[in-house]
Amino acid sequence: MESCELVMAISALACCIAEGKSSDQIALISSVFSQLGDTLDTIAAQRELCSPGDAHDF
């Protein structure tokens, strides 16, 4: 998938999720997805730092 196609798909998904929701509900959903993304970033970084064969002492 090209980067522009991905952006369009994500935008379309956001519009579908927001449909029929209040501004407060949309804000909560946004917060949940932001936390999800941050947590996934943390997991990926931890895996990268602690992968077998690395000299890191974590």
Biotite code that builds the C-alpha atoms (Angstrom):
import biotite.structure as struc

atoms = struc.array([
    struc.Atom([0.000, 0.000, 0.000], chain_id="A", res_id=1, res_name="MET", atom_name="CA", element="C"),
    struc.Atom([1.358, 3.414, -0.911], chain_id="A", res_id=2, res_name="GLU", atom_name="CA", element="C"),
    struc.Atom([1.696, 6.026, 1.824], chain_id="A", res_id=3, res_name="SER", atom_name="CA", element="C"),
    struc.Atom([-1.077, 8.225, 0.407], chain_id="A", res_id=4, res_name="CYS", atom_name="CA", element="C"),
    struc.Atom([-3.401, 5.240, 0.199], chain_id="A", res_id=5, res_name="GLU", atom_name="CA", element="C"),
    struc.Atom([-2.688, 4.460, 3.845], chain_id="A", res_id=6, res_name="LEU", atom_name="CA", element="C"),
    struc.Atom([-3.422, 8.067, 4.854], chain_id="A", res_id=7, res_name="VAL", atom_name="CA", element="C"),
    struc.Atom([-6.710, 8.025, 2.934], chain_id="A", res_id=8, res_name="MET", atom_name="CA", element="C"),
    struc.Atom([-7.715, 4.686, 4.483], chain_id="A", res_id=9, res_name="ALA", atom_name="CA", element="C"),
    struc.Atom([-6.970, 5.940, 8.000], chain_id="A", res_id=10, res_name="ILE", atom_name="CA", element="C"),
    struc.Atom([-8.917, 9.152, 7.353], chain_id="A", res_id=11, res_name="SER", atom_name="CA", element="C"),
    struc.Atom([-11.893, 7.182, 6.049], chain_id="A", res_id=12, res_name="ALA", atom_name="CA", element="C"),
    struc.Atom([-11.754, 4.914, 9.100], chain_id="A", res_id=13, res_name="LEU", atom_name="CA", element="C"),
    struc.Atom([-11.675, 7.942, 11.413], chain_id="A", res_id=14, res_name="ALA", atom_name="CA", element="C"),
    struc.Atom([-14.748, 9.371, 9.703], chain_id="A", res_id=15, res_name="CYS", atom_name="CA", element="C"),
    struc.Atom([-16.596, 6.052, 10.067], chain_id="A", res_id=16, res_name="CYS", atom_name="CA", element="C"),
    struc.Atom([-15.673, 5.768, 13.747], chain_id="A", res_id=17, res_name="ILE", atom_name="CA", element="C"),
    struc.Atom([-16.728, 9.391, 14.435], chain_id="A", res_id=18, res_name="ALA", atom_name="CA", element="C"),
    struc.Atom([-20.074, 9.079, 12.679], chain_id="A", res_id=19, res_name="GLU", atom_name="CA", element="C"),
    struc.Atom([-22.927, 9.466, 15.150], chain_id="A", res_id=20, res_name="GLY", atom_name="CA", element="C"),
    struc.Atom([-20.602, 10.099, 18.099], chain_id="A", res_id=21, res_name="LYS", atom_name="CA", element="C"),
    struc.Atom([-20.548, 13.200, 20.295], chain_id="A", res_id=22, res_name="SER", atom_name="CA", element="C"),
    struc.Atom([-17.438, 15.375, 20.521], chain_id="A", res_id=23, res_name="SER", atom_name="CA", element="C"),
    struc.Atom([-16.779, 13.970, 23.999], chain_id="A", res_id=24, res_name="ASP", atom_name="CA", element="C"),
    struc.Atom([-17.021, 10.405, 22.712], chain_id="A", res_id=25, res_name="GLN", atom_name="CA", element="C"),
    struc.Atom([-14.672, 11.192, 19.814], chain_id="A", res_id=26, res_name="ILE", atom_name="CA", element="C"),
    struc.Atom([-12.175, 12.753, 22.241], chain_id="A", res_id=27, res_name="ALA", atom_name="CA", element="C"),
    struc.Atom([-12.247, 9.631, 24.423], chain_id="A", res_id=28, res_name="LEU", atom_name="CA", element="C"),
    struc.Atom([-11.770, 7.317, 21.439], chain_id="A", res_id=29, res_name="ILE", atom_name="CA", element="C"),
    struc.Atom([-8.887, 9.499, 20.277], chain_id="A", res_id=30, res_name="SER", atom_name="CA", element="C"),
    struc.Atom([-7.250, 9.266, 23.708], chain_id="A", res_id=31, res_name="SER", atom_name="CA", element="C"),
    struc.Atom([-7.609, 5.482, 23.714], chain_id="A", res_id=32, res_name="VAL", atom_name="CA", element="C"),
    struc.Atom([-5.959, 5.162, 20.299], chain_id="A", res_id=33, res_name="PHE", atom_name="CA", element="C"),
    struc.Atom([-3.194, 7.584, 21.299], chain_id="A", res_id=34, res_name="SER", atom_name="CA", element="C"),
    struc.Atom([-2.436, 5.508, 24.386], chain_id="A", res_id=35, res_name="GLN", atom_name="CA", element="C"),
    struc.Atom([-2.531, 2.343, 22.278], chain_id="A", res_id=36, res_name="LEU", atom_name="CA", element="C"),
    struc.Atom([-0.001, 3.828, 19.854], chain_id="A", res_id=37, res_name="GLY", atom_name="CA", element="C"),
    struc.Atom([2.275, 4.996, 22.669], chain_id="A", res_id=38, res_name="ASP", atom_name="CA", element="C"),
    struc.Atom([2.145, 1.578, 24.310], chain_id="A", res_id=39, res_name="THR", atom_name="CA", element="C"),
    struc.Atom([2.966, -0.164, 21.039], chain_id="A", res_id=40, res_name="LEU", atom_name="CA", element="C"),
    struc.Atom([5.935, 2.211, 20.587], chain_id="A", res_id=41, res_name="ASP", atom_name="CA", element="C"),
    struc.Atom([7.131, 1.320, 24.097], chain_id="A", res_id=42, res_name="THR", atom_name="CA", element="C"),
    struc.Atom([6.833, -2.408, 23.392], chain_id="A", res_id=43, res_name="ILE", atom_name="CA", element="C"),
    struc.Atom([8.734, -2.059, 20.103], chain_id="A", res_id=44, res_name="ALA", atom_name="CA", element="C"),
    struc.Atom([11.502, -0.024, 21.753], chain_id="A", res_id=45, res_name="ALA", atom_name="CA", element="C"),
    struc.Atom([11.808, -2.508, 24.622], chain_id="A", res_id=46, res_name="GLN", atom_name="CA", element="C"),
    struc.Atom([12.052, -5.409, 22.179], chain_id="A", res_id=47, res_name="ARG", atom_name="CA", element="C"),
    struc.Atom([14.684, -3.581, 20.163], chain_id="A", res_id=48, res_name="GLU", atom_name="CA", element="C"),
    struc.Atom([16.768, -2.759, 23.234], chain_id="A", res_id=49, res_name="LEU", atom_name="CA", element="C"),
    struc.Atom([16.423, -6.168, 24.857], chain_id="A", res_id=50, res_name="CYS", atom_name="CA", element="C"),
    struc.Atom([16.693, -8.433, 21.844], chain_id="A", res_id=51, res_name="SER", atom_name="CA", element="C"),
    struc.Atom([18.972, -11.478, 22.282], chain_id="A", res_id=52, res_name="PRO", atom_name="CA", element="C"),
    struc.Atom([22.633, -10.806, 21.563], chain_id="A", res_id=53, res_name="GLY", atom_name="CA", element="C"),
    struc.Atom([22.517, -7.148, 22.582], chain_id="A", res_id=54, res_name="ASP", atom_name="CA", element="C"),
    struc.Atom([24.966, -5.883, 25.177], chain_id="A", res_id=55, res_name="ALA", atom_name="CA", element="C"),
    struc.Atom([22.327, -3.860, 27.033], chain_id="A", res_id=56, res_name="HIS", atom_name="CA", element="C"),
    struc.Atom([21.790, -4.570, 30.740], chain_id="A", res_id=57, res_name="ASP", atom_name="CA", element="C"),
    struc.Atom([18.072, -3.849, 31.094], chain_id="A", res_id=58, res_name="PHE", atom_name="CA", element="C"),
])
